[in-house]
Amino acid sequence: MRGATHARWAACAVAAALAAAGCGGGGDGSGAGGAEGIVSSSWGDPQNPLEPANTNEVQGGKVLDMIFRGLKRYNPKTGAAEDMLAEKIETTDSVTFRITVKDGWTFSNGEPVTASSFVNAWNYGASLKNNQKNAYFFGYIEGYDQVHPEKGQQTAETLSGLKVTGPLTFTVKLTQKFSTWPDTLGYAAFAPLPKAFFDSHDSWLAKPVGNGPYTVDSYARGSKMSLRTWDGYPGTDKAKNGGIDLIVYTDNNTAYTSLIAGNLDLVDDVPAAQLKNVQADLGDRYINTPAGIIQTIAFPYYQKAWNTPGGAKVRTGLSRAINREQITDTIFLKTRTPAKDWTSPVLGADGGFDPTLCGDACEYDPAAAKKLIQEGGGLPGGQVKISYNADSGSHRDWVDAVCNSINNALGNTKACVGNPVGTFADFRDQITQLKMSGPFRAGWQMDYPLIQNFLQPLYYTNASSNDGKWSNKQFDKLVDQANAESDTAKAVDTFKQAERVVRDQMAAIPLWYQNGSAGYSERLSDVALNPFSVPVYNEITVS
């Protein structure tokens, strides 16, 4: 997702990891000893209001996953895309898709979910005038260049490739073959929206109405969002608890302390500083499981100093100056794995994960690091400042460790320093407003388990989560070819060719793959993280 991203890309601790879980205040007495059947969980305020097409970070994504259901849903155990509201999705050419929506679904306000609920939502998300961060996800639908032109005025209000053909049927025409396109439809940007969203937009934003197993009961920004189980939910994945109270914490160490003190039920990002204690503190109530998350260092290519002919050598030199093994062992106690490519091991070899792809460029070698940086023209301004959101202690710890590694490798105690930036929201605002002057913490939590999702949203020209504005014509061309390939194995191989372009240019420095981590109170049972490292809230039971 959401990251950094997506992380989809991903947020405070990259997807769970990018989770700025925090709230200085935190426990308000409604924690583990709170209302019967209600789970209290750590959280961080979303960057934006919870419009599905405008949420591309993990904190808002957690809520969308509770209050919405789309055509597809990703299996909470395997990550596989499975039909949810889709009765069927048919195509004969991987360009035009005929979609039938299941009958009997409604939004929590009683309004039926129809084909128009999807078409209207997607048209809204794609429209330039609505300025939705995830508009790019509709870019393959015919007519996108008219509703969301790169330059000039918008010349159409709706996507010509979307046509309602009946109360529960619609067609989607893409601009090119995209055989795995249906598998992207579990992403929140493709959620349906009720008429209330359009009729009373401000009221909807204040209290979103969806069609998922939970409804929003109340939201006090900076404090708490209360979600309650919707008894009328028609899906098979009904909530097994009474609701979720998401408590805002600006420091995930404080959240962890609240859990241990019995004032909080669930922390879904165990801070690095507590990893040495967590097993003793929680025993089998500590979860550490692989997730589709990668942490990286991104660069602002809109700054001339970081977009020079020798820049690739400088960035590769920095990569070679980072001792990933040492950092993941000492800071993260092996809850991270040194990155060998730009995807995630959860994809598996058939899905595109390649532990040999980065090769020497991801191996620690001080002599090679010095040589590459010198050949590339040296560090811009003589120093690297890595920006990160200061409301997560975990980020400060690893950024300091990365800088120490770079300084040691280069023999210069001032070659690298950390640059803390306020809260997660402040940090993301600076990124989206293109105000980064140097490298910055980034990462990606997959939106769906495809290699395409680890590459295209982050590195394709003007993609939704391409925060550094990197652009490479060869990469774009290979991505287009991969998406047009009807044979999955060939598509994956072409995506790997595109990933080699990312490697050769060191578009971003891959650091480590992250496990999902969580800890929970004795009140809870059946707690698990999905492959995106997000708690499967609806399965949690409360004693």
Protein Blocks (a to p, Z undefined) as FASTA:
>chain_A
ZZcbhjlnopjkghjlmpccddfklpnoiammmcehiacddddddfbdcbfklccbfklm
mmmmmmpccfbdcdfklopacdfklmbacdfklmaccddddehiacfkopacdfklmmmm
mmmmmpmklopaklmmmmmpghklmmmcfbdcdfbfbdfkbccfbfkbccdddfbdcfkl
mmmmmpfklpccdfklmmmmmlmmmmccdfbfbdcfbdcehiaccddddfklcbfkbcfb
fbdcddddfbfklmmmmmmnopafbdcbdcfklmmmmmmmnommbccddddddddddddf
kbmklmcfklmmmmmmmmmmpcfklmmmmmnnopaccdfbfbdfklommnopafklnmmm
lpccfklmmmmmmmnnpaehhiacddddfkbfklmmmmmmmmmmmmmmnopaklpccdde
fjfklmmmmmmnopafbdcddddddfbdcfklmmmmmmgghiaklmnopacfklmmmmmm
mmmpmblklmmmmmmmmmmmmmmnombacfbdcdddddddfkbghiacdfkopacfklpc
cZZ
